[in-house]
């Protein structure tokens, strides 16, 4: 019995030692785990901070690169627009120069045409003037009035034929319906009949046209 008690006493301290050792080991392990957790937390915090810093740097450089790309794109567009502007300006100057030359050439041709046309008319009028001069000279000692009348009629008809040669025509007026495109009313008189209303009663000055262009309106008296 004493021996068993002794053995129990011996076993109890050993168990206490084992429990104490286990407790110490557990505490050590707990402390180590806590330390490891703390270290991991610190590492995680450091890594998170580093990642945040990297992301921030990446975002900053990304924005910077994007701005540089936008600036480059705008510069290229500006250069392209400047090129187009120069091309359009050159085309405009070329067209303006060509149009100016065309206008000068056309004006010169018109002046030449007018000069030539005037020259033709004058050249054809000279024989009529010659006829008038001969008639005036012949009439100085002429006693037969009929011969004088016939001479003037010949010159008159010659002048009319010359006008027809240049497409000059007399505007029909007397007895025609009054037309503002060809007639100019100088006065009005009461119409003798209902049928004469709005018609030309008399012509105070003949009108003429070249083809369809009126060169002088006929001055007329209109019946009302």
RAQUI-V339793 format. One record per backbone hydrogen bond with DSSP energy under -1.0 kcal/mol. CO is the residue of the C=O (numbers start at 0). NH is the residue of the N-H. Records with the same first field share a line. If there is no record, write none. Layout:
CO = NH + NH
This chain:
0 = 4
1 = 5
2 = 6
3 = 7
4 = 8
5 = 9
6 = 10
7 = 11
8 = 12
9 = 13
10 = 14
11 = 15
12 = 16
13 = 17
14 = 18
15 = 19
16 = 20
17 = 21
18 = 22
19 = 23
20 = 24
21 = 25
22 = 26
23 = 27
24 = 28
25 = 29
26 = 30
27 = 31
28 = 32
29 = 33
30 = 34
31 = 35
32 = 36
33 = 37
34 = 38
35 = 39
36 = 40
37 = 41
38 = 42
39 = 43
40 = 44
41 = 45
42 = 46
43 = 47
44 = 48
45 = 49
46 = 50
47 = 51
48 = 52
49 = 53
50 = 54
51 = 55
52 = 56
53 = 57
54 = 58
55 = 59
56 = 60
57 = 61
58 = 62
59 = 63
60 = 64
61 = 65
62 = 66
63 = 67
64 = 68
65 = 69
66 = 70
67 = 71
68 = 72
69 = 73
70 = 74
71 = 75
72 = 76
73 = 77
74 = 78
75 = 79
76 = 80
77 = 81
78 = 82
79 = 83
80 = 84
81 = 85
82 = 86
83 = 87
84 = 88
85 = 89
86 = 90
87 = 91
88 = 92
89 = 93
90 = 94
91 = 95
92 = 96
93 = 97
94 = 98
95 = 99
96 = 100
97 = 101
98 = 102
99 = 103
100 = 104
101 = 105
102 = 106
103 = 107
104 = 108
105 = 109
106 = 110
107 = 111
108 = 112
109 = 113
110 = 114
111 = 115
112 = 116
113 = 117
114 = 118
115 = 119
116 = 120
117 = 121
118 = 122
119 = 123
120 = 124
121 = 125
124 = 128
125 = 129
126 = 130
127 = 131
128 = 132
129 = 133
130 = 134
131 = 135
132 = 136
133 = 137
134 = 138
143 = 147
144 = 148
145 = 149
146 = 150
147 = 151
148 = 152
149 = 153
150 = 154
151 = 155
152 = 156
153 = 157
154 = 158
155 = 159
156 = 160
157 = 161
158 = 162
159 = 163
160 = 164
162 = 167
163 = 166
166 = 210
168 = 208
172 = 175
175 = 199
178 = 181 + 182
181 = 217
183 = 219
186 = 221
188 = 223
195 = 198
197 = 177
198 = 222
199 = 174
201 = 220
204 = 218
206 = 170
207 = 214 + 215
208 = 168
209 = 212
212 = 209
215 = 207
217 = 183
218 = 203 + 204
219 = 185
220 = 200 + 201
221 = 188
222 = 197
